């Protein structure tokens, strides 16, 4: 799952990036509003963590422009502004959640997991398909109750497919959500990734729909 992190304070941005990556996310991080608006308008993200106090465009303007352009990715606002009226403005502008600074990292991660589940129509942080289980709280993958070792990229692929159960996901969409913007995007990379993962979890869990993409769970033939 790919996250856009927008935070102007370098130390906080580095700490957030490290925590998000440790939790299994791919992170694109920026420190100013203009670049944030451009990335959010041109790239595909599964979630955004957006600070309001930015150089260039402020966070509220960035969010308003995204929503006006039809960008629907879930957004958590971070800000040192604590007044309830400002929180209301943020929610009304299109934010999905609001977390005032200072905050505890586990709370931010829990809120991020929650809004991403809601977007996918899921209610449980433990994702499963057959005997394959992923505990997103602890980035743990198991097969028939036995823990499995997977790479961060393999983990992101499984989580993305399980957030879209029964839906055929194209190679292009997977590439956009698994790799950063500066990755040389090649469909063969997805094929190789799926092949490696199938060797670990079994060949029937991730199904191929020729000419369309990959799916976990039931789907139309």
Number of C-alpha atoms within 10 A of each C-alpha: 24 23 26 25 23 26 27 19 14 11 10 11 17 13 11 20 20 13 15 20 14 13 16 22 23 23 22 19 21 19 19 20 26 17 16 26 20 12 17 20 17 9 12 20 23 20 24 25 23 29 26 23 20 20 13 14 17 18 26 22 15 24 26 17 16 19 15 12 10 9 16 16 21 20 24 23 23 23 20 13 14 11 9 9 9 14 20 12 12 21 15 11 18 20 24 19 19 21 21 14 12 9 12 9 13 11 11 19 15 13 17 22 16 16 21 21 16 13 15 13 12 17 12 13 16 15 19 21 15 10 12 19 21 22 15 18 14 12 17 17 23 17 17 11 10 10 13 15 11 18 10 16 17 17 21 22 21 23 22 20 20 21 21 18 21 15 17 21 19 17 18 14 11 19 20 17 20 25 18 17 14 7 10 10 14 11 13 10 13 19 13 11 13 19 14 14 20 15 9 12 18 12 14 10 16 19 17 17 15 7 8 12 18 20 21 24 18 12 12 7 5
